Amino acid sequence: MLSTTQGSQLGPFGLLEWALLTGVAVIWGSSYLLIEIGLESLAPPTITWVRVTLGFLVLAALPVARKRVERSDYPRVVLLGFTWVAVPFLLFPIALQHIDSALAGMLNALVPIFSTSTAIVLMRSLPRLRNAAGIVLGFAGAIIISIPAIRESTAGAWGVLLVVLATFLYGVSLNQAVPLQQRYGAPAVMVRAIGVGAVATAPFGLAGLADSHWSIGPVLAVIVLGVLHTGAAFVIMTAFVGRVGPTRGGVAVYFIPIVAMVLGVTFRSEVVLPIQWAATGVVLFGAWLTSRREG
């Protein structure tokens, strides 16, 4: 069931790779802000279900997403639907009831660590020293960014635990997505994986309707989450990791904390300490090292 492989482009990032990386970082970096807005009137599992269902409908409308997938690969696609969509998408709205959007974004910098660790186990080979150094630096920067906010959060431990679990699942999923994307393309893989997520989260989402009330701002936020942050962003990310591999593909996540911090401060008046801003330089340098040639 679990497998991975190298990316199709082993050289330094080109224009397309940087464009895909930027798209993922900007879109997913703003997800936490939109989830917080959605939580103002909608129950956490309802946000997840509506988001995933809308993402599935968007992808299902694309002819390229209807490419045939071999029956032997369906167990891997189903597993991807749980590890990359259903479970982490349920965890994040619950976590954001306890921590702010900036901290949730910061903790996402753990994804490349989990992605690389999974790749090491599955491929039985270590990344090059330069790539490994970039990953370590990025993780160190993420730790510096996160510690002050964790200490100041009254209910942060529970929220942090849920986010860390979600990022672990993301790291596993990046590896799973690579061989599937290379065989069938991102739209065909993700329309099926997100469809699995929509079905799996439906009971929770329907149950959450009783605790939800509909108001325009939160509803619009969840619509954007579904159409852009789920439908479009997962295709972009799957295409990215298919090209650069799971180890370097996780570098996109290093930019998510920066976006989340800026948006949290600007729109939610969240507090980010000077040391956290300074640590973003470490994250960016680690991201640059990680993006260099892998093979």
N, C-alpha and C positions, 0 to 999 in steps of 0.2 A: 504493500500500500504506500509506504513512504519511499520516495525516491527524489533525486535531483540530478542536475547536470550543470556544466558550464554554460555561460551565455554564448550567443552566436557572434558577438563582437568583443574580442579580447583586448583590443587596442584602447588608447586613451579616448575619453568621451569626445564625441563630435557634436555638431550643432543639434542634431536630432536627439541625442541622448540628454543633452543639457535642457532642451525644450521639454522633453518628457519629465525630467526630474523637477523642473520648475513648476510645471503644471500640477504634478502630484503634491508638491510642498505647499503651494498656495491654496489648492482646493482642500486638502485634508487638514492643513493648518487652521483653517477657518471652521472646520467641522464642530469643534468643541464649543465655539461661540454659538453656533446655530443650535446645538443640542441644548445648551443652557437656556436659550430663548424658548425652545420647544417645551422645556420642563416647566415653564411658567403656567401652562394650562393642560399639558398632556402627560399621561403616565409614562414612565420610562419604557415599558415593553411596547406600548402603543406607538411611541416614536420610532422604535426599531422596526416594527412590523410595517408601518406605513412607508418608512424610508426604503426598506428592502423591496417591498412590493412595487413601489414606483420605479426603483432602479431596474427591476426585472422587466417591467412593461416598456421602459425606454429601450433596453437592449433587444427585447423580443421584436421590436419594430424594425430592427436593422436586418436587411437580407443577409449580410455577411455573418451575422450571429447564428444563422441556421445551418451552417456547415456541419456535415455529419461527423459525429464523434464515435469512435469504435466502442462497442459494448464492453470490451475488456477494460477500458479506461473509465467507465462510469463509476466504479467504486472510488477511484481517486478524485473524481469531480465531486462526488457526494461528500467525501471527507473534507475537501476544500471548502464546500459550502458551509460546513459546520465550523471549521477552524478559522476561516477568513471572514465569515459573514455572520452566521447565526449567533454563536456564543460571544465573540467580542462585541458585536453590536448590541447585545443585551447588557453586557457588563458596563460599557461606557456611560450610558445614561444613568445607571444606578450610581456609578462612581462620581459622576458630576453633581450628584445631590450632596456630596461630602467634600469635594475639592473644587477649586475654580478651574476655568478653562485653560488658563496659562499653565498651571501645573500639570494638567492632563497632557497638554501638548509637549511639555518638557520631558515627561516620562516616556514619551514615544521614542526618544532617542535610544531606548534599550532595544528596539527592534533589530538593528543591525547586529547587536551582540548575540541575540538569540538566533538570528538568521545564519550568522557565520558559524556558531557552535553547532547548529543542526547540519550545515553543509559539511563541516569537518567530520561529523559522525557518519553521514550518509556517503560521502565521497572518499573517506579515509585518506584525506590529504589536507595539509595545512596551506593557508593562503601565503603569498609572498610576504616577506618581512615588511615592505613598505605599506602594503594593504593592511596588514595586521596592526602596524603602528598607527595608521589612520583610524582604525576602528577603536583602538584603545584610547587615543586622544579624544575622539568624539564622545566616547562613553565617559571619560573623565570630565569633559566639559559639561555633559548632561548632569553628572552628579553635582558639580559645583552649582549649576543652575537650580537644581531641585532642592537641595538640602535646606536653604532658608525657608522656602515656602512650606516644606513638609513640617518643619519645626513650629511654624506659626499656625498650622491648620489644626483646629480642635478635633475634628473628626477625620483627619487626614489619613490615618493609618488604614482604615477600612477602604477608603477610596483609592489610596495608592496600591493596596494589595490587588484590588480588582483590575486596575489599569496595568499593573505588572503582569498579571495573568493574561490579559488581553494581548499585551505586546509579545508575550511568549508564543501565543497562538499565531500572531502575525508573522513572527520569525519562522515558525514551522511552515506556514502557508507560502511564504516567498519561495521556499525550496520546492514545494509541491507544484507551484504554478509554472516553474521554468520549463520542464519537459512537456507539460500539457500545452503551454503557449506555443512552443516550437513546433508541435505537431499540428495544432488546429487553429492557431491564431487567438488573440486575446478575446474578441467578442464571443466566439463560439464557446470558449471555456467559461467565461464569466456569466453569460446568460444562463447557463445551466447551474453553475455554483450559486448564483444569486437566487435562482428559482428554488433551489434546495433551501436556502436561507429563508425565503418568503414562506414556504410551507412549514418549516420548523418553528418559526417565530409566530405563526398565526394564532395558535391557542393563547399564547401570552399576550399578544397584542389585542385580541378580542376581549380577553378578561380585563385588560387595562382600560377599556372604553368606559367602564363604570366609574372610574376615578379620573376621567378626563372631561374637560369642557373646551369647546371650540372657540378660539378667538383668532383674529386675522393674523397678528404677528407671529405667534407660535406655529400656526398652520402653514404660513408661507415659508417659515424657516425649515420646517420638515419637508415641504415640497422641494425646496432647493437641495436639501440633504439627499433626497431620493433621486432626483433627476440628474443633478450634477455630481454630487459627492459620492454617489453609489453607482449610478448607471455609467457615467462618463469616466470618473476617476479610476475605477477598478480596471477598466480597459486600458487606460493610460499606464497604470502601474504594472499590469501584467505584461504589456508590450515592453516596458522598460526592463523588467527583470529578465524577460526572455532574451533581450539583446545583450545585457551586461552581466547576467548571472546573479545568483542569490546573494553572494558576498558583497559585490559592489552595488547591487540593486537596493540594498538597505540604506545606502548613502542618502537617498531622497528623504528618509525619515529625519536625518540630522537637521534639515531646514524647517521641519514642521514646528519645533519649539519656538523658533524665531517668529514665525507667522502668528502662532498662538499667543505669544507674549505681547506682540504689538497690538493685536486685535483685542486682547483682554484688557490691556491698559486703556486703549482708546475708547472702547464701547462699553466696558463693564467697570471701569475705574479700579481694576485689580492692581495690586501693588507688586512691582518687580524691583528688587534691590539692585544697586549699582553693580555688585559682584556678579549678578546673574547676567546683566548686559555684557560685562567684560568677558564672561565665560563663553559667550556666543562666538568670539573670535577663535577660541580653541576648537569649538565644534566645526566651524567653517574650515579651519586648517585640516582637521581630521577628515572632513568630507573630501577636500581636495586630494589628500594623499590616497584615500580609498578609491578615488575615481581613476587612478593611473592604471597603466597596463597590467592585466592580470596574468596573462600567459607568456 
